[in-house]
Amino acid sequence: MTIRGSYPATGYNLRLGDLQRSASRILTTASQTAGFQQLAGQKGVAGITVEPYTAQFSDLTSYQTVTKGRVLTNQTGDGPSVAITASPSANAAGWTDAPVEVRVTSTDDDARLYLSVDSGELLPATDPVAISDEGEHQLRALAVGADGSISTLLEQTVRIDTTDPVARVTSSTTGKLTLTATDALSGVDAIQYSLDGTTWKTYTGPVAIADTPKAVRYRAVDVAGNTSPAKTKTVTAPKAAPVVTKQPVAKVSVTVGTKVTLTATASGSPTPIVRWQRSSDGGKSWTTASGATKTSWTFTAAAATDGKQYRAVFTNGSGKAISSVTKVSVTTRK
């Protein structure tokens, strides 16, 4: 194929890769013309392919001496300095949690600067380039001096993750809190939990929670520094019927007007509620005492209290437990 015309030489340098891409675009444009389609039909041509330039361009010696449209040779590192600066800068793990602004600089004020993002073309980089897409981005930068000298091609990676990780509860009904977390980009750095809503601890495995049921807050932090919103989960212990763990005393002897305190405790899940009862017929029938709903119950002995029996009844959704009996003897003061 022959393309005719008068095209003035450009005033900027070309690398072989740039020349290859330019040739590919010209051929692609030409192949879409009616003339090409007609010729292709006659010759049985299905399309065009651009071969790698390392094999295609072999005799460029004569072009390397001209001042316009000069083809650049491989970088030797003898050209201007070149640097890539990303803002905000990456953390120690190489990630940022926000979009990045990239600048290419050189100590040579007259150098022409070029930047390529994600294997794209090296384009003039006079202004900062904003990168907001998440993931890893490959940067390449080049500086060309006024004398045509070329810097070494500088390569750098930018990693962006602006999405919070996700923390989840996998178990909370056995008196322990089990957590997990995921993050699609930078990865999970830590899972945290708080028993008081203020102090955060690093989660390393199932956490035994005392005084259940108890509300526990949890969250996750990824490698880029994103923190998920804190969530709350109430941890409960396995259901268990009440079991009396402390019996009241078997007998109390007091005088009229003396305060009597009875104490009994029980375990169970959920935490059992307690009701104190009394009997006036030797335990054949029992009456619940009004307001006696704590593990310790205090009342004032009267003459009518003499001979009565007392006990504590513990109940929850899983069952009931009854304490042993306390017999109270009351005497009249002389």
Solvent accessible surface area in square Angstrom, and as a share of the most:
residue,aa,sasa,rsa
1,M,140,0.63
2,T,95,0.55
3,I,95,0.48
4,R,198,0.72
5,G,58,0.56
6,S,110,0.71
7,Y,160,0.61
8,P,121,0.76
9,A,70,0.54
10,T,58,0.34
11,G,63,0.60
12,Y,113,0.43
13,N,26,0.13
14,L,38,0.19
15,R,30,0.11
16,L,45,0.22
17,G,10,0.10
18,D,25,0.13
19,L,44,0.22
20,Q,41,0.18
21,R,71,0.26
22,S,46,0.30
23,A,30,0.23
24,S,36,0.24
25,R,141,0.52
26,I,93,0.47
27,L,54,0.27
28,T,66,0.38
29,T,91,0.53
30,A,20,0.15
31,S,18,0.12
32,Q,135,0.60
33,T,69,0.40
34,A,86,0.67
35,G,49,0.48
36,F,28,0.12
37,Q,104,0.46
38,Q,120,0.53
39,L,93,0.46
40,A,11,0.09
41,G,63,0.61
42,Q,127,0.57
43,K,143,0.61
44,G,68,0.65
45,V,67,0.38
46,A,117,0.91
47,G,48,0.46
48,I,68,0.35
49,T,112,0.65
50,V,39,0.23
51,E,98,0.44
52,P,81,0.51
53,Y,62,0.23
54,T,110,0.64
55,A,83,0.64
56,Q,94,0.42
57,F,49,0.20
58,S,108,0.70
59,D,108,0.56
60,L,31,0.15
61,T,100,0.58
62,S,80,0.51
63,Y,122,0.47
64,Q,69,0.31
65,T,113,0.66
66,V,65,0.37
67,T,124,0.72
68,K,115,0.49
69,G,26,0.25
70,R,84,0.31
71,V,11,0.06
72,L,9,0.05
73,T,69,0.40
74,N,126,0.65
75,Q,53,0.24
76,T,99,0.57
77,G,37,0.35
78,D,120,0.62
79,G,20,0.20
80,P,17,0.11
81,S,54,0.35
82,V,27,0.16
83,A,45,0.35
84,I,16,0.08
85,T,72,0.42
86,A,22,0.17
87,S,63,0.41
88,P,63,0.40
89,S,92,0.59
90,A,55,0.43
91,N,61,0.32
92,A,119,0.92
93,A,58,0.45
94,G,20,0.20
95,W,29,0.10
96,T,9,0.05
97,D,66,0.34
98,A,33,0.26
99,P,75,0.47
100,V,3,0.02
101,E,71,0.32
102,V,1,0.00
103,R,122,0.44
104,V,10,0.06
105,T,62,0.36
106,S,25,0.16
107,T,123,0.71
108,D,50,0.26
109,D,140,0.73
110,D,104,0.54
111,A,14,0.11
112,R,89,0.32
113,L,33,0.16
114,Y,33,0.13
115,L,9,0.04
116,S,1,0.00
117,V,45,0.26
118,D,70,0.36
119,S,99,0.64
120,G,30,0.28
121,E,44,0.20
122,L,13,0.07
123,L,104,0.52
124,P,97,0.61
125,A,7,0.05
126,T,118,0.69
127,D,103,0.53
128,P,48,0.30
129,V,50,0.29
130,A,87,0.67
131,I,12,0.06
132,S,70,0.45
133,D,99,0.52
134,E,69,0.31
135,G,13,0.13
136,E,94,0.42
137,H,14,0.06
138,Q,88,0.39
139,L,1,0.00
140,R,52,0.19
141,A,0,0.00
142,L,3,0.02
143,A,0,0.00
144,V,2,0.01
145,G,2,0.02
146,A,84,0.65
147,D,115,0.60
148,G,14,0.13
149,S,36,0.23
150,I,16,0.08
151,S,2,0.01
152,T,82,0.48
153,L,45,0.22
154,L,57,0.29
155,E,119,0.53
156,Q,63,0.28
157,T,45,0.26
158,V,9,0.05
159,R,75,0.27
160,I,0,0.00
161,D,1,0.00
162,T,56,0.33
163,T,76,0.44
164,D,62,0.32
165,P,3,0.02
166,V,64,0.37
167,A,6,0.05
168,R,118,0.43
169,V,38,0.22
170,T,86,0.50
171,S,41,0.26
172,S,7,0.05
173,T,87,0.51
174,T,77,0.45
175,G,12,0.12
176,K,99,0.42
177,L,0,0.00
178,T,37,0.21
179,L,9,0.05
180,T,53,0.31
181,A,17,0.13
182,T,71,0.42
183,D,29,0.15
184,A,109,0.84
185,L,70,0.35
186,S,15,0.10
187,G,22,0.21
188,V,55,0.32
189,D,95,0.49
190,A,22,0.17
191,I,24,0.12
192,Q,35,0.15
193,Y,22,0.08
194,S,1,0.01
195,L,66,0.33
196,D,97,0.50
197,G,35,0.34
198,T,108,0.63
199,T,77,0.45
200,W,61,0.21
201,K,103,0.44
202,T,84,0.49
203,Y,29,0.11
204,T,130,0.76
205,G,22,0.21
206,P,87,0.55
207,V,24,0.14
208,A,77,0.60
209,I,14,0.07
210,A,75,0.58
211,D,129,0.67
212,T,29,0.17
213,P,83,0.53
214,K,65,0.28
215,A,57,0.44
216,V,0,0.00
217,R,89,0.32
218,Y,17,0.06
219,R,59,0.22
220,A,0,0.00
221,V,28,0.16
222,D,2,0.01
223,V,40,0.23
224,A,6,0.04
225,G,41,0.39
226,N,14,0.07
227,T,58,0.34
228,S,7,0.05
229,P,95,0.60
230,A,36,0.28
231,K,101,0.43
232,T,77,0.45
233,K,81,0.34
234,T,67,0.39
235,V,0,0.00
236,T,51,0.29
237,A,30,0.23
238,P,73,0.46
239,K,166,0.70
240,A,46,0.36
241,A,46,0.36
242,P,8,0.05
243,V,91,0.52
244,V,29,0.17
245,T,89,0.52
246,K,106,0.45
247,Q,91,0.40
248,P,9,0.05
249,V,89,0.51
250,A,79,0.61
251,K,132,0.56
252,V,26,0.15
253,S,82,0.53
254,V,26,0.15
255,T,50,0.29
256,V,47,0.27
257,G,43,0.41
258,T,47,0.27
259,K,144,0.61
260,V,4,0.03
261,T,80,0.46
262,L,1,0.01
263,T,38,0.22
264,A,0,0.00
265,T,44,0.26
266,A,23,0.18
267,S,56,0.36
268,G,23,0.22
269,S,15,0.10
270,P,65,0.41
271,T,96,0.56
272,P,19,0.12
273,I,99,0.50
274,V,8,0.05
275,R,96,0.35
276,W,0,0.00
277,Q,30,0.14
278,R,84,0.31
279,S,3,0.02
280,S,90,0.58
281,D,60,0.31
282,G,61,0.58
283,G,28,0.27
284,K,179,0.76
285,S,66,0.43
286,W,56,0.20
287,T,83,0.48
288,T,67,0.39
289,A,3,0.02
290,S,114,0.73
291,G,71,0.69
292,A,2,0.02
293,T,64,0.37
294,K,150,0.64
295,T,59,0.34
296,S,54,0.35
297,W,32,0.11
298,T,70,0.41
299,F,32,0.13
300,T,72,0.42
301,A,1,0.01
302,A,47,0.37
303,A,68,0.53
304,A,79,0.62
305,T,12,0.07
306,D,75,0.39
307,G,37,0.35
308,K,47,0.20
309,Q,38,0.17
310,Y,6,0.02
311,R,43,0.16
312,A,0,0.00
313,V,13,0.08
314,F,4,0.02
315,T,44,0.25
316,N,28,0.15
317,G,82,0.79
318,S,47,0.30
319,G,30,0.29
320,K,128,0.54
321,A,17,0.13
322,I,76,0.39
323,S,7,0.05
324,S,51,0.33
325,V,53,0.30
326,T,0,0.00
327,K,94,0.40
328,V,0,0.00
329,S,29,0.18
330,V,13,0.08
331,T,84,0.49
332,T,103,0.60
333,R,162,0.59
334,K,249,1.05
